[in-house]
């Protein structure tokens, strides 16, 4: 089966990074409640990744032309859902042994980017209808973009330092029909 020199593709991305924010108790004894963000999803969990796939002509590795090797380049976008993430804030009494929240608040990020660019390159091995690929991804996608502008009690929270570009490796198996 020959390699198609062009095409479109869409994929779904998931990521999980667990981290919590909290305001530590201070020496100020008048502070009766401390808060923490209850949700462990401070990063994007779901994103749609549409892309355009361009491929080199296939190099056949066998006489029957059933095993082909090609290089692929796929420019595309990463669109996180939702762009501005909501979070639950729980308030617990500042007393030893008390871990039950007595008040709750809901805060939402503002001003997050709704779309990021990406460029994926891959080497693909096609065997009949099955394709195996190994690739490298380059993107300006910010995992914490949906949590960078959260304000709790007048203070802007600062998640992990932003990385200007994201680099990742991908492994894929696909079936053509």
N, C-alpha and C positions, 0 to 999 in steps of 0.2 A: 504494500500500500504506500504510494508516494506521499511525501510530506507536502501539505498545503502551504504555499509561501506566505499566506496571510490568514487572518481570522480574528475573531473577538473572543473574549473570555471574561468571565466574572467569577469571583470567588468570595468566600466569606472568611474573615479573619477573627480569631479569638485570642485573647491574652489575659493572663491573670497574674497580678503582682499584689501581694498582700502587705499592707502597711497601714498603720493607724496614726491619726493625729490626736493629740490631747494637750490640754493645758495642765502642766504639773502643778500640784499644790505648792503654794508659797508659804513663807513664814508668817504672812498676814493671817492672823486668826479670824479676822472678820470675813474671810472668804468661806462662805458656807457651802457652795456648790462648785464642783469642778466639771468640766465638759470633756467629751471625746466624740469623735466622729465614729458612729457605730458601723457604718458600711465599710467593708473591706475592698470595695470596688472604686478606688480613687483613680484608677486608670480606665481607659476605654476597654470594653470587653468585646464589643461587636463592631465590625466594619465591613462595608461592601467595597470590593476592589475590582471595578471594571477596567479592562485593558485591551489594547490592540496588539495582536501577536503577529510578528514578522519573522519569517524563517528563511534560512539559506536552502538552496537545493539539497536534496538528500544525497548522501554518499552511501551507496549500497554495500553491505558487508558480506553478502553471499550471492551466489549465482542466480538463485530464485527470486531475488529482489524482494524478500520478505523481511529483511533485517536492515534498517536504515538508520543513519546517524545524521543529525542536523543541529545547527546552532539557532537559537531563538532570541529575539529581543522584543520585549513587551513594555512599551510606555503605557502608563495608566494613572489612575487616581485611587486614593484611599479615602473613603467617606465614612467617618465614624457615626454611630447611632447610640444615643443622641449626642449632638456636638457639645452641649452644655449639660454636664451631669448633675443630677440632684443627689444630696446626701442627707442622712439623718444625723442630728446632733443630740446626744443624750447627756443629761445633767444628773450627776449623782452627788449625794452628800459627801462633804469632805471630812469623813470620819473613818477610822480604822474598822475594817470588817464589813463596811456597807458598800455593796456593789450593785444595788438595784437602782435603776434610773427613776427619778421622781418627776422629771420634766423632759419634754422632747421639743425639738425644733427641726425644721426642714429648710435647708439652704440649697441654692442652685448657683452653679457657676455662670458667669456671663462673659461674652466676648471671645469664645473659643472659635478656632478656625473650623470651618465646616468641610473643608476639602484639602487634601495633601497630595503631592505628586509622588510617583514612584517609577522606577525603571528596573525591570527584571531581565536578566540575561540567563540563559540556560543551555545546556547541552542535552539533547533528547535522543533516546534510542527507541525506535519504533519497531514493534514486532506484531505484524498483522494489525489488529485493532487496538492493541495495548501499547501505551507509550510510557516509558520511564524517563524521568528528567531530574537533573541536578542543577540548581541555579543559585544565583547571587542576586539579592535585592538591595536597592539603594533608594532611600526615601527621606523626605523631611517630616515624616509622621512623628508626632509627639504623643507618646502613650499617656502622659499626664495633662494633655491639652484641655481636657474637659474639667480639670480641677485646679487650674492655675489662678483663677480669680475668685475663689471662694472667700467670703468674709463672714467671720463668726465673732460676735461681740465687738465689732469695729476693727478687728485685726484681719489682715489678709494673710491667709495660710500660704506657706511656701513648700510645695512638694519637692520631690527630688530635682536636682539641678537639671535643667533642660539640656538635652543633647541636640546639637544642631542638625545632625543627620543620623538616620538609622540604617545600619547595615545588618543584613541577615542572610542566612542560607536556607534554601528551600529544596525539598525532595518531593517529587510528585509521581503519581501513578494515575493515568487517565485511560478511558475507554472511548473509542470513536464509534459512533453508530450512524 
